């Protein structure tokens, strides 16, 4: 299928089968449902030709459509707990592409739980992709805080009674913050070249570039407790959505 290099599509992955919070993608945070946050950021970026919501739930579909998204009915085979986001994105892009007769040059992943995504984050990722033609993906990242560093992590062993370091040799050599290498986790957005996505079957298609964002901007909502924290961050203005 023909790829239009100048076009950019966003795909929001918003299934209805959340276990931690029933219909988590519709839970209200402040004045709007969860899916509304990064849909709004996508719209404010003004650089996306299509904003697609891939969902298997009619209430999510109605809400996303009201918020301005193009709705794609996700097939049942991609609605389970163990389905990879990359498979959902590829299916949605190819299905919409078949209807319109072409594919975009770039694809932006919108994960509803990354509610503090901004238009600026999308702009930065897309700009980096355009400047670095060798890169096949760009992702925002958050530096892992010292207390959560991989070298500090433990695992239960011997009948779940005793703790052991997962990387005992590494923690002996890197016993303080200054000695540990800097690690990162995904922030709130990934932009991938369509050609590379289809070939590598990976949203983080290699080579991948990254740019750091503030830890609160990369906040990921999963549990009921996370809802309270997200509302606190909004009220305290520790996050800025513009």
N, C-alpha and C positions, 0 to 999 in steps of 0.2 A: 504494500500500500504506500502511496506517495506521502512523503513527509514534508510539511511546510515549515521550513526552518524558523521563520519569523514568528510563528504562532506559539503561544504558551497556554497550556491547560493546567488547571488545578483539579485534583481529585481528593475529595474528603471521604474518609473511610468511617462510616457511621452505622454500624450494625445495631440491632435491637436486643441482642442476647447477653447483655452484661450480667455477670454474676455478683460483682461486688455491690453494685447499686442497680436495681431494676430500671431499665430504660435510662441508663446513666447519661446518654447523649442528649436527653431532654431535661435533665435536672436543671433547675433554675439557680443560677449564680448571679446574685445581684438582681438586675432587672431583665435578664434574658436567658434563654436556654443555653446549655453548654455549647451546642453546635453553632450558635450564633456568633461566638467570639472570633473564631478564625475565618468564618465566612465573611464577617465584617472586615477583617484585616485584608482578606483577599480582594474584596470589592474596593477598599480604600487604596490598594496598590495601583489600580487602574492600568495594569500591564497584562492582565490575564484575558485571553480571548474566550475561554470557557471556564466556569467554576462548576464542577460536577460533584454531586453527592451520591456516592454508591451506598445504598442501604437496602435492607431486607424487611424493613418495618414501615407500615403505612403511616403511622403517626410521625415518625421521623421524616418520611418523605413529604408529608403535608407541611411540616414546620420548615424544612429546608427549602421547599418551593416558595413558601411565603417570604422567606428571607432572601430569595433571589437566586437560588442554586438551580442548576439543571439536574433533574432527578434521573438516576440510572437504577433500575431494579436489579439488585444483586441476585444472582442465581443461588438456589438453595445449597448447592455444593460448596459455596464460598461463605456460608453463614455460621460455621461452627467456631468453637473456641480455639481450635488449633490451626486455623487458616492464616497463612502469612499475608501481611499487608501487600507485599510485592505481587502476589497472585491476584489480589483484589484490584489493585491499580492497573495491572496489565489487562485484565478482563474488561474493566470499565473503559479504558482508553481504546482498546480494540473494538469494542462494541459500538461506542459513540463514533469512532473513526469509520466504521463500516456504514453508518447512517449518513455521515456527512461527506464521505468520499476521500478523506485524508487524515493524517495524523499530525500532531504538533511537533515542533522541534524540541521543546522542553516540557517537562511535567513537574508540577509542584505537588508534593504530598501535604495534605492538610489532615492532621490527626486532631479530632475534637478535644481530646484531653490536654492538648497543648494550647490552653485557652489564652495565654498571654503572648501569642504570636502577634506581630505588628506588620503593617504594610512595609515599614522600614526593613524588617528582617527579610521579607520576600524580595524587596528591591536589592538588598545587598547580595543575596544568594544569586539572583538572576544576573546582576551586574558582573559578579565574579565569573559566572559561566561564560558570559559574552566576551570578557577580557581574556580569559584563559581557554583558548580553543582546544587545548589538550585535555583539560579536565572533563570527565564524564559525569561528575556529580559534585554538588556543593552542599554542605550541611552546616547548620549552626551547632555549636557545641558549648557545653558547660564544664568548667574545671571541676573535677571530683574533690570535694572537701577532704581535708586531711583525715578526719575521723572515719570517713567511708572509703578510704583508699584501699585498693585490693590487697595490699601487703598487710593491712591491719585486720583483714577479715578472718573469722574463725569458722570452723565447722564442727558439728557434733559427731562423735564417733564412739565406738565401743558400747553399743546398745543405747546410744543417745545420752550417755551420762557425763561424758568428758569432752572438753573443748580442745581442739588443736588448731594451730595456724594453718591456713590453706597453703601458704607459701613460706614455710618456716625458714628456709635458707635466705630468702629475700629479706625477711623482716630482721634477721640478725645483721645483715650487711647494711640495711637501710632503716635504722632504728629510730630516726627522728624525721621531722617534716622536711628539713633541708636536704637530707640525703635521698629522699624518695623521688623518682621521676614523676613528672606531671602527667596525670591521666585525665581523659575527658570522656563524657558521655554525650549522647545526642541532645541537642538543645530543643528546638521547636519546629524546624523546617528542613526539608530536603528537596533539592531541585536536581533532576536527572535528565540527561539527554535520552530522548525516546529510542534512538537507534541502539544506544548502549544498554538501555533497560531491557529491550527485547532480546538482545544478544546475550547479555550476562545474567539475566533474570535476577537482578539485584538493584534495589533502589539506591544503594551506595556504590554504584558502578565505579570501577577503578579506571584511572586514578581519580581520587576524590579530594577536593579541597575543603577547608573548614574555616569558619570564623567564630570567635568566641562571643558569647552573649552573657548578660548578667544571670546569675543563678536563679533569680525569681522569674525572669523571662522564660526560662526553660522549665518552669514548674509543670509537673504532670499530675493530673487529677485522676485518682483511682478509687478511693474509698470515701465513706461518709465523712470521716475526719478531714479528708483532703478538701471537701466542700467548704467546711468551716474555715480552713486555712486560706483557701482561695478568696473567700469573702473578706477575711481579715486583711489580706494583702491589697485588695481593691479599696477597702475603706481607709486604710492607712496610707494609700497612694505610694506604697513601696514598688508597685509596678505602674508603668505608664503605657497606655494602649495607643498612643499616637506618637 
